[in-house]
Amino acid sequence: MLMKIDDVDVNENITRTIGNTQLEVTSYNGYTSIKWYYTFDGAVAPYSKFVSLVFKEGFLAGFIDNWQFYNIGTTNITFSREEAITIALETAKTHSYSLKLDANALETQNFNESNIRWTSLIFDDSLDADKTRNEDLLTLYPVWRVGIALDKWYGHLYGIIVDIWADTGEVRYVQEAWSTLPPPEGTPRADITPVEDEVKQASISGGNNLSAIMLVVLPTLIAAITGTASFWLHSKKNSKSSHLLKPRSLKIGGILFCFLILSAIALAPIATVSAATNTAVIWGSESTGAGPPNNNWRKSEQEILYQRYVASLIKGYFETGGYTAYNHQGILNPGSSKTQILYDIETYSDDNSRVAFVDFDHGVGNSKNGEFHFMFEDNVGTMGEGDPWENGVYDMEIYYKAEKCKTTFAFISTCMSSRLTHPETGQPWQGWGYYGARGLPYAFTRGRMVKDKGSTPGFTIFSHMSDDAYFDPDDGSQVYIGFPYGSPSLTQPIPYPTGSHDYWEWVDRFFKQALFYDISVNQALDHACFEIWGMWFANPYVPIRNFTAHWDEVGDQEHCNITVYGNGRIKLENFADDFNNGNYNGWTVSQGSWTVSSGKLRAQQGFSLIRTGQQFTTNRHVRTKVRTLTAGPDSWDVAWVIAKYLSSSYQVYSLLHKNGDVELALIYNGQTLMWTASTPFSPYNWNTIDIDIVGTKAYVSVNGNSYLKITHSWFDNFSGYTALRTFTSSTAEFDDITVVNEGSW
């Protein structure tokens, strides 16, 4: 297969069919992606039977081989496109819809070939099929996939997808099409009439009972450099209410799944940190204000079930990564009410060194006193009835609950959650307005404007965050992921019409990669995309960066993509200790006497030094709460925070002098350089000191206020531990220490 690219210029974008193999070569930003997938007589298998290579600056960076594990059951295409459309229309007419359609909605004059929006001919397996075709569920057969629009939009239900085995004419599966976006302008809309179905309602009303979904095994691909890896196969959704989630169980040989990472990272689970001062909260709107679950016109019952399922998975991933995690999704106690969400933001930001927030929802916003503000809905949702502010969580409200620099990570999966312009006028719409903060990224970061680094004079990580955390990350320790226009439904196949994976599967892979393994956010984005689509996130054609929130009208969705702001090099798994376990296990005492009391680490005497038991990356972000108890005779005879400590001859540290001046010092090969700035803070009070070291630059802030930004080549010349110390005769207390590492990209 590799020989087939001998006559191909890999510096150009090429698509070429050679026998039963489709070759795609894509070049972008120093990367080259080469992918082969199976094809026969117009039927394709782009996201199942494929081999993909990614080169970065000429070196192999990624490799995945799924080819040998997907056998071809038959290549017979007995039924034509026209015959498949006829079968699909008849199947759609007998489908049991989640919402009651108009009496004449499925009559021939309203439901015919003019409703066909697209067809595709693909190869697919039996994993989510109504009836399996082979004992080997990965065996592929040709499938006609047909997208049919309804006569009008019923809430956010607008169509149906029917899969037909192209060799037998039997229906493979049926799936309703729901959108996170409202109906396009001018699209016919229906009055919603609830469907009375006690059985369906009972099947979804138990918010704490996830047993139905837990029968669907989490799709897991464990990376391996050689040999094969074991993995679980999952049953995808099926829209028929009689078997909403069909459990399947099998044991099968794994797919060879190889990542050859330039930084030679080890894809192995890492141990949890010594104690937690990181907290993560997951929310999600079930749109209960749109009606009971079985007739909800905002979200399908499947969407709600998978939202509950994914929220529980993400909670577990954060816990594995050393976080204290809370699943407040939907109707779970205490739930995702507006009051609870704002309480969570305020409380966990105040009580922790770093926080992460995840939300699955509907979004956009409202105007008040003539000024537009973005929001995401709480569990009830903003229905446009009564006070439109009652069930929306708005940017201007979030801003006052968040704390500067505390939101290390936010993943807000709602429409317009990362939009930076007014949705109607297109004018820039972030920062401070007449009535408060504008823009969700600005609100969650408590005051960082999303900007292009290269074209923004005076760009600073305390006031700005990069608009491209992947290709042009800033030097801060925050990442914000969202959607500037439409966001995908969790149960939506990506991409239409050939995708064989749903959005929730990509979300699951991303969080697992980011929190199970010692890799950065950017690397986790790459790995999740590579597993699902055989492309890295860097690829401009990767489906998560080019999708449609609905396929009834696609012309209004030119901005449906995911955006990543801030610094994607940071790793979500990080070192953290709040000493609430009553000890300093994981630390090494080098000098003096140290104790832990009331959840605080105390230096009992001067000339005391304690360091972490592990070393960190050269680029790092250190945050510590510190208070000098007693000071010595000199102004620097106070508590020190040593961001980098290799020995007494190699250190980077910061301290608050007795007069309140903040100092940054760099010791390299025994030579010392120092910089200072005045602050209004007393070292005898509790203060939070941040030291960010990225390459040759170092930044120091105190209590969320920026004071020093220094550039020197020595900052990048060594790594080492992180340490705490007192000088001469001072004593001090330390708490809530976190060290965020960075990946190579």
N, C-alpha and C positions, 0 to 999 in steps of 0.2 A: 504493500500500500504506500509506503514511504517513497518508493521509486516513482510513483505517479506524479510527484511534484517536481521532478527534475526539470521539466520544461515550463515551470510556472514561476513567474516573477512574484516572489513573496512580498515585495514592497507595494503591490497593487491589490485592490479588492477584486477578487475573482470568484465566480461561481461556475463550476464545470461538472458535467455529468460524464462519468467514465464507466461504462457497463452498468452495473447495479449499484454504483457508488456515486454519491454527490459530494463534490469537493468544494469547500468554501474557504477562501483565504481573505482575512481582514487585517489591514494594517492601521494602527492608530497610536499616536502619542508614544512612539518608541516600542510598541508591542506589535507582535504578529500572532494572529490566531489562525490555526490550521485545523479544520474539522472535516471529517468524513462521516457521512451517514448513509444508511441503506435506502435505496429507491428501486422501484420496479413499476414500469408502465404507468408512471405518473403518481403512484402512491409513495409516500415518504415516511421515514421514521427518524425525524431530526432530533428527538429528545428521548430516544430509547436505544436503538441500535446505532451507536456512534462511537467514534474515537476522536479525541480532541487534544491538541498540543497548543501551549501558549509559550511564546518566546518573549523575553523582556531584554531589550538591548542586545539581541543576538544570542542570549543564553536561555536554555530550556528552564521555564519557571513552573509549568504545570502540565500534567498528563493524566488523562482519564480514558479508560478502555472499557466500554460496555458491550462491545460488538459480539463477543463470543457467548455472552449469556442470554442473548435474545435470538432464539431460533425462529425461522420462518415456517409457519404451519402450512401455508399455501400462498401462492401468488395469483390464484384464480380470481378475477374480477368479473363475476357472472352478471351482476346487476349494474345497470348504467346509472348515471347521475339522475336522469329523469325518473327512472324506476325508484331510486332511493328517495327522491323528493316526494313521490306519491306515497310511499310507505311512511315517511316521516310525518306528512300532513295527517294521514289517518291515525297514526300513533298519537300525535299531539291532540287530536280531537277527543280521544278516549282517556287522556291523562287526567288524574285527579289533582287539580290545581290547589295551591295553598290559599288562594283568594277566590272568591266567587266571581266569575266572569259574567259579563252581560249575557242575557239569554240568547242573543243572536251572534255572539262573539265568534263562535266556531262554525257558523253556517258558511256555506260555500262562497256567498257574495262578500263575506268579510274575512274569510280565511282560505287562501288559495296560493297559487304559485307566486303571486305578487307579494306575498308576505315573506318569501325566501330572501334572506339578507346575504347569505353566503353558504357555500359548500366546500368541503375539503375532502381529499382522499388520502388517508394516512394508514400506517400500520399501528395497531394497538394490541395490548395484551388482555388478559381476562381478569385483572385484579379488581376492577370495579364493575364487571359485566354482570348482567342479570343471570347469565348462565355461562359457566366456564366452558372453554373450548378444548382444553387440554389439561392433563395432569400437571404439566409444567405451565404454571400460570404466566410465565414470562414469554411463552411462545406467541409470536405476532401473527396477526391475520389482517387482511385489508379491511378498512372501515370507511364508510361514507359518513361524514359528520355534517349535519344540516342545521343551520341556524334559522329559526322561524320567528318573526316578530308577531306579537299579538295585534289585534285591531287597534288597540290603544294601550296606554300605560295604566296599569292598575296599581296605584301607589308606585312602588319602585320595581314591581314585576313588569317586565316588558316583552319577554319572549321565552322560547324553549329551545333546547338543543337536543337533537335526536341522533344517536349513533346507530348505524345499521351495518351488520357484517356484509361486506360487499360480495362475498362468495356464496352466502346462504340466503340473504335477504331478511334474516332475523334481526330483531332489535337488540342491540347490545346494552344500551342504557339510555335513560331520559333524565335531563337536568333542566330545571327552571333557570331562567336568566334574570338576575336581580342586579340593580345598579346602586352604587353609592351616590351617584349624581341624581339630581331631580330630572324630570322629563325635559328634553330640549324645548326651546321656545317654539310655540306653535304646534307642538305634538298633542294629539287628542289624549284626554285624560278621563278616566272613569271615576264615578262615585263608588266608593268602596262599601261593599256589603259583607259583613262578617260571615264566615263559614262556621256553622255550629257543628263541632266534632269533639265530643268529650274525650274520645280515645286519644286524638292527636294532642289535645290540650294537656291531658294527663302525662303524656310522654315527654313533655318539655317543661312542665311547671316546676319540677323538683330541681331547684338551682344547685343544691349541694350534692345531688346524685349524678355522678359522672360515669356510672358503671357502663351505661350504653356506649359511651364514647371510648372508655378505656378498653373495650373489646376490640377497638380499632387499633392495631399495633402501630406504635410510632415508627415512621420510616427512618431507619438509621443506617448510614453508610460510614463505617469506620475506615479511616484512611489507612493504607498499607503501602509500603514502598515496594515490596515484593510479595509474591504469593497472592492469596485471596483473602477477603475479609467477610466475616459473617454479618448478616444484616437481617432486619425484620422488614416484612412487606406489609403494607397497610391496605385496608379497603377504603377506597374513596367514596365520596358521597353518592347517594342515589336518591333522586327527588321523590320517589314513590313513598307515600306515607306509610304503606304497609311494612316497609323495611327501610326506615330512614337511614340506619347505619347497619350494614350487614357485616357481622364478624367473619373474618377469614383467618385461618391459621395454617401456617406451613413452615417447614424447615427447608432451607434451600442454600446451596452454595453461594458464596458471596460474589459480588462484582469487584473486579480488580479496579481499585480506585486509588490513584497515586497522585500525590502532590509533591513535586520536586521544588521546594521553595528555596529561593536564592539565599535567604538567611539561614537555611538549614535548621529551621525550627523543628522541635520535636512534637509531633501530634500525639500527645499522650495526656490523659487527665492529670491535672495538677492538684496538689493537696490544698485544702481550704486554709485560709490564713488564720493567724492565732486568735483573733477575736474580731468582732464586727463593729465597725463604725461607718459602714456603708449600708444603705437601705434602699430597697427597690419596691415600688408600688405599681400594680397593674390594675387599670380600670377598663371598663367597657360598657357602652350603652346597649341595652336590649330594646330600647325604644318602646317602653311599656306604654307611653302615652299615645302610641299609634294603635292600640288595641291589644287584646290578649295575645299571647305568643302564637297561637295557631291561626290567627287572622291578622297578624301584624303587617301593615302595608309598607313599613319602612325597611324591615329586615325579615328574611325568610327564617323559618324554624331551623333549617340547617345552618345558616349563618350564625344564629344564636348558639346552637349546640357546639359548633366548632370554635366559636369565640370563647365559650366556657372552657373547652378542652385546651385550646392553645394557651389561654391565661394560666391554667394549672401547670402546663409544661414549662412556661417561661418562669414561673415562680420557682420551680425546682431547679432550673438552670441557674438562676441568680443565687440560690442557696448553695449550689455546688461551687459557684464562684466566690463564696465567702460573704455574701450579702445576707442581711436580714430582709426577707421578702414577704410582701403582703399581697394576697390576691383579693382585691376589692371589686372584681369584675361584676357588673350587672347586679343581680339580686342577692349575691352572696353577702352575708353580714360582715361589715357594716354597709357594703355596697358602694355604688357609684353615684350617689346623689350629689348635687352641686355642693351642698354644705359639706359633705364628707370629702369630696375631692379637694376643695380649698383648705379644709382642715388638714388633710394629708400633706399637702404641699407645705403649709406653714409649719406643722409639727415636726415632720421628718427633716425638713431643711434646717430647722432650729436645733434639733437633737443630734444630728449626724454631721460628720465631716463631708461626706459626699452622698448624693442621692441620685437615683435613676427613676424615671417615670415612663410608663408605657400605657398607651390608650388605643382602643379599637372603637371606632365611633363614626358618627356623622359630624360634619363641621360646617364651616363658612362663617356667618356672622349676621349682625344687625346694626342699624344706625340709631344713635340716640343723640338728640339735640343736633342732628345734622352731621354727626361724625361716625364713620363706620368703624366697627371693631370686630376682630375675628374671634371665633369661639369654637369649642367642641361641645357636643351635647352631653348631658348627664344621662342617667339610666332612663329617665322619663322622656327626655328629648324636647326640643323646641318645635312645637307643632304649628306655631303661628297663631295660636289661640291664647287669649288672655295676655299676660305680661310676657313679651318675647324674651325678656332677660331672665325669667325665673328658672328655666331649665337648661340654660347655656352657661358654660364656664368660659368667661371672657378674658382676653389678653390683659385688659386693665385691672381685672381682679387678681389674676395669677401673679402679676408683677409685684403686688404688695405682699403676697404670701411667700414668694420665692426669696432666696437670699443670694447675694452676689457670689458667683463662682461655685455655688454648692451643687447645682444640677450638672453632674458630670455627663449624664447621658439622658436624652429624651427621644423616644420613638413614638410619634403621634400619628397614628394611621387613620387620618381623616382627610376629607377634601379640604384643600387650601390651608393645611396646617403649616406649610412652610412658605406661603405666598408672601411676597415682599411688596406687591403693588395693589392698589385699590381694584377690587374685582370688576368694577364697572368703568371707571375712568382710566385705569392703567397707570395712574401717577404713582410715584414711590409712596409706600404706605407702611413705614415702620418707624420706630422711635417714639418720641413723646408728642402726643397731640394735645388738643385743648382739654380733653377730658380723660387723659391718662395714656398708658402705654398702648401702642398699636403694633400688632404682630405677635404671634405666639413664640417665635424664636427669641424676640426681644424680651418678652415677658418671662419665659422660663429661665433665661440667663441673667435676668435682672439688669438689663441695660446694655447688652452687646448688639450692635447693629451689624447685620450681615452685609459684607462688602467684598468687592474684588480687591485682593491684596495689592496687586500691581498698579491699580489705578486710583487708589485711595490715599491721598496725602496724609501723613501722620497716623497710618494704621497702627493700632496698638491692641494687644490681646485683652486689655481691660475695658475697652470701649467698642471693639469690633470683633467679629468672627468671620473666618474665611467663607466665601460662598461656594467653595469647592474643597471639602475636607479630604477628598481622595487625591486629586492631582496637585492641589496647592494648599495643603493644610497650614493652619496657623500654628503658633507655638503655645497655645493655651491647653487646658485640660478638660475641654467640653466638646461634646458632639451632639448635634441636633439632627434627627432624621424625620422627614415629613414629605408632604406632597403639595406642590404649588397649585395644582388644579384638582383633577379627580384622583381619588384613591381607589384601589381595587377592593372588591368584596373578598372576604377570606375564602369563600368557596368558589371563586371565579377562576376558571382556567386561564393561565397566562403562558403563551399568548393565544388570542383567538386567531385563526380557527384550528391551529394544529397542535396547541399545547396539550400535554398529557399530565401536567402538574398544576395544582391549585396554588393560589397565593399563600394560603396558610402553611403549605409545605415549605415554601421558601422562607417564610417567617420563622418557622420551627428550626430549619437548618441554620439560619443566621444566628439566632440566639444560642443555639447549642454550640456552634463553632466559637462564638465570641466569649462564652463563659466556661466551656469545658476545657479549652485548649489555650496555651500560652501564645495567643496571637492578637493582633490589633483589630480594631473595628474594620479597617480597610481590608485586611486579610480575611476576616470573617465574611465580608461582603463578597469577596472574590470566591471563596470556597463554597458559599451557599449557591452562588450563580453557576459555578463550575459543576457542582453536583447535579443541579436541576437541568441546566441548558447546555452545558459544555462550553460556556463562555465565561470569562472573567467579568467582574463588574466594570472594569476599565473599558470594556468593549462598548462602543456607542450603540451597537445594535442588540445588546443584551435585553431580553424582553422586559425586565423590571424598569428599564429606563425608556421603554417605548411600548406602552400598553394602552388599551382603551377601557374606560370604566364601564362602558356599555357599547354594544355593536349595532344598536338600532339606527343611530345617527353618529357617524364618527367624525364629521367635519368640525364639530365644536370641541374636539378633545386633543388639540395639538400640543397641549402642555401636560398630558398625563404621563408623568415620570416621577421617580423618587429623587429627592435631593438630600445631600449630606453636607451639613455645615460644620465649621469648626476645625478640629484636629482629629482626623481619622486614624492617625498613627497610634493613638492611645489604646491601651489594653483595658478592657473592663474588669478582668480579674486583676486585683491589685493587693498590695500589702496593706493591712489595716489592723490597728490595735487600740481598743478603748479601755483596756485593763480592768474591765468589769468582771473578769474571771478571777481577779484577786492575785494575779501573779504576772511576772514578766517572762514567761516561757517563750522561747524563740528569740530572746535577746542575749547578748554576751556582755558581761560587765568587764570593762578594761581597767577602770579605776574607781576608787571610792566605794561608797555604800549607797545602795538603792533599795527602796521598798515600794510596795503598792498598798495604798490605803484609800478606801472610799472611791475606788475606781480611778485613782490618780497615781501616776508614777512619780516618785519623789526622790530627788537627790538629797541625801542627808547631810552632805558636807561638801566643801569646796574640792576642786580638782577631782571631780567625779565624771566618768565617761562610760556610757553604755551604747552599744551598737546593735543593729539588727543582725540576726543570724544568717541572713541571706544577702547577697549582693544584687544590685539592680542594673538596669541598662544605663548607658551613658546619658541618654536623654531621659529625664525623669521629672516628676511633679510632686513635690513634698509639701504636705500641709500638717501643721502641728499647732495645737493649743498650748500655750506656755504662760507660766506666771513665776516671776522671781519672788521668792519668799524673803530672803535676806540677801543683801548685796555687800560686796567687799569694798575696799577703799577706792578702787579705780572705777571709772565709768563703765568699763567693759566687764567688770567683775559681777556678771549676771548670768542668766540662763542663755545657752547657745543652742541653736538648731543647726546641725551639720548635715546638709543635704547630700554631700558626697564625702565619704571618709574612707581613705585607703590606709593612711598612716598619719602620723603627726606632720609629715612632710607633704601630704597630698590631701587637701580638704577644700570644700566650699561650704561656708557657713554664714548664718545671719543671726543678729541679736538686736535687742532693744537696749540702748544705753540707759543709764540712770536718768539722763535728762530727756529721754524720749526719742533721741535720734536712732534711726534704723541703720544698721551697718551690714554690708555684704563684703565678705572677704574671700579671697582666693589664694590658697597656698599651693604652689607647684614646685616640686624639687627643693623645698625649703624656702623658697622666695615668696613673700607675702605682698599682695595687692589689696587695698581696701577702698571702699566707696561708702559714703554716708548721705543721708537725707533726714531732714527734720520731720517729726510727726507729732501729733497732739496726744499720743498715747503714753501711759505710764507702764513701765515694766512690772510694776507690782500688782497690776490688774491682769485678768485673763485676756490674752490677745491671741489671735490666729495669724500665724506667719506662713505665707506661701512662698516657696522658692521653686521657680520653673527654670529648668536648664535644658535648652534645646540647641544642640550644636555648639556654636561659639557664643551663644547669647544666654544671659541669665536675667531673670526678672524677680523682683521681690515686692510683695504686697503685704500690708498689715490690715487685718480686719476688712478685707475686700477693697482696700484703697491702694492704688499703684504708687510706688515710690522710687524704685530703681529699675533701670534697664541698662545692662552693661554688655558690651561685646568684647570678647578677648579669646584668642585661640586656645588658651590653656583650659578653658571650660570643657572643651571637647576631647582633651587628651587622656582622661582617665575616668573610670566608673567607680566601683567600690560599694561600700555599705552606706547606710544612713545612720546617724548617731545623734546623741543628746549629751550635753555636758554642762557642768558648772565650773566657774573659774575661781581660783584662789580660795576665797572663804565664803562664796555665795551658796545658797540653797534654792531649790526651785521645784515646781511641779509641772508635769507634762501630761497631755491627754489627747485623745482622738487623733492619732497619728496615721496618716495614709501616705503611701508612695505609689504613684501611678507610673508604670513603665510605658515605654513606647516600642512599637515594632519597627522593622526596617522600612516599611511603607504603610 
